[in-house]
Amino acid sequence: MSLELRYAADLPEGTTRVLIPGGLATPHGTVDRVEVDDATTTDVIEATTGQRVVIAAPAGPTLTVIWHAQSDRVADYPEAMFVPSASRYTRVADELVAEVADAVGNTAGLDRARAVACHTAERFTYGHVETSFHEGLDEVPALGCGVTEGSCVDINTYFIAALRSVGIEAGYATGFFFPAEKAGACSDGHCWVVTRIDGEYHEWDIAHHLKIGTRDIIPALNPKPGRRIACGHSMGLEVTELGVRGVKALIEPASLVDGRLVWFDEREIRLVDRTRANVGA
């Protein structure tokens, strides 16, 4: 199946370049090509993970990106996903290590990962907040008692740190999720977590479990019906060609304005099944 993921937005004033996720190969399909309308593009290698990032120099006031995906082209997740580079998004506070170890006890394997997932879900409600629970800190902190509001980014920052703290290989996948009820449209990017246990991959989406009203977390790529496309991975990214460092995650395209990254407030994101569109053409 051939898919096109289209992303369109007006550029913020002062934009000199746009950083764009370069695509990803996974067991569920591959994003193998990125087009940017009305722009000059350069492919570069992100310094900490080796993944591709596209730098675009737009000629006009708008950005249109098209990622081409093939669902029948599959591959293992990249090894770099499971080898985090040191950053404030991956360093773990000692208190978090103790907090999670107490929660998982003597569990092992997939049961251990699920115990971490359910522990994480009990600590969060889903929502978008101005200040995340780890803002301004140099490591991912423990949450202690009570419940914290957070987005998928916040939830998975804690979740992946918690998994790694108890010896579970885990990676952070980023891209887009298109809910079944929205007929190929979505409003923003999304992220989820992949564990590798005894050589097997398991995907986790705690935010979607919370959205459907459960904290009983199981590994599932789509606990909420829909389709997702992975375009990148990992946290704490660096694009040395532009002097950009310490990027939490390049989930969506981002404009470079006065040396800092600016995310788009409004964008149109669509997924088109080109296989179906070309039938009878």
Salt bridges, closest charged atoms under 4 A:
GLU4 OE1 - ARG6 NH2 3.31
GLU4 OE2 - HIS68 ND1 3.97
GLU4 OE2 - ARG274 NE 3.84
ASP32 OD2 - ARG73 NH1 2.66
GLU35 OE2 - ARG33 NH1 2.96
GLU35 OE2 - HIS68 NE2 2.48
ASP43 OD2 - ARG52 NH1 3.38
GLU79 OE1 - ARG196 NH1 2.85
GLU99 OE1 - HIS119 NE2 3.98
ASP138 OD1 - ARG91 NH2 2.84
GLU169 OE2 - ARG196 NH2 2.96
GLU181 OE2 - LYS224 NZ 3.28
GLU203 OE2 - HIS28 NE2 2.64
ASP205 OD2 - HIS190 NE2 2.73
ASP205 OD2 - HIS208 ND1 3.26
ASP205 OD2 - ARG228 NH1 2.90
ASP216 OD1 - ARG114 NH2 2.37
GLU252 OE2 - ARG267 NH2 2.82
